[in-house]
Amino acid sequence: MVQEAADRRAVIAANLQVVRERVAAACKAAGRSPDEVRIIAVTKNHPASDVRILAELGMVDVGENRDQEAAPKAAECGDIDLNWHFVGQLQRNKAASVVGYAHVVHSVDRGRLVEALAARSRAAGRELNCLVQVNLDPDSEQGVIGPRGGADPADVPDLAKAIAEAEGIVLGGVMAVAPRGADPRAAFDRLYEVAAVVRSRYPRATAISAGMSGDLEAAVERGATHLRIGTALLGDRAAIVG
Ligand SMILES: *Cc1c(COP(=O)(O)O)cnc(C)c1O
């Protein structure tokens, strides 16, 4: 057991080194400072012990996409100073639970969710940071929330306004997942445009959450400020589940 834990730590440390080098190289190529880009370790389907290892290795931002998994994990790691990012599709009835541990919700994609999060955040005396998730899949019909979630780009300004005006929550910026099977650069450029419109109205909403293990270079090149990295740090989730 002790050996296993040491091995796991060595694997994660090596992965983290590789990811940091990839981000540094991408920043250099784009003429950006690595200080402009935060790495969020997405720990879904990996145990709390991995979160602990990541914290020991200097990570402060962790991400989860399902409340059932995130809530107990965050509780188990309650003694560690971490920023929890909720990045998955969110049901209104989970708002209270998520507000209990999350510092940032990346996946706000409809008005009713804004109201629920704001009410729960106020009740908890918190100031939850909210990003508008943008649907960048050109194949999904207008107004239809695709399987990966996200608001239609045309609806983002109204949603941003609702978040900015709601008491108890703060508008942090925008987030997207690049559609599968297409060049992520086109999607991230679109996100950048949407982000610029939001930022022109709300100058403090500077976050652009984009980029995962497979497309982080494209995201950095196209202006991402937050990367959500799972597999490249913790390995294949399918091998661990069960
Ligand atoms: C799982 C997940 C990630 C991390 O993806 P990897 O490809 O494993 O790096 C990022 N964003 C969201 C919304 C996710 O659900």
The ligand as an ORCA input file, in Angstrom:
! r2SCAN-3c Opt
* xyz 0 1
  C     -13.539     15.685    -17.964
  C     -13.576     17.103    -18.356
  C     -12.390     17.789    -18.659
  C     -11.028     17.125    -18.678
  O     -10.885     16.394    -19.870
  P      -9.542     15.606    -20.229
  O      -9.658     15.355    -21.678
  O      -9.535     14.356    -19.406
  O      -8.398     16.500    -19.903
  C     -12.502     19.134    -18.989
  N     -13.688     19.763    -19.021
  C     -14.842     19.143    -18.733
  C     -16.118     19.902    -18.798
  C     -14.821     17.795    -18.400
  O     -15.979     17.166    -18.127
*
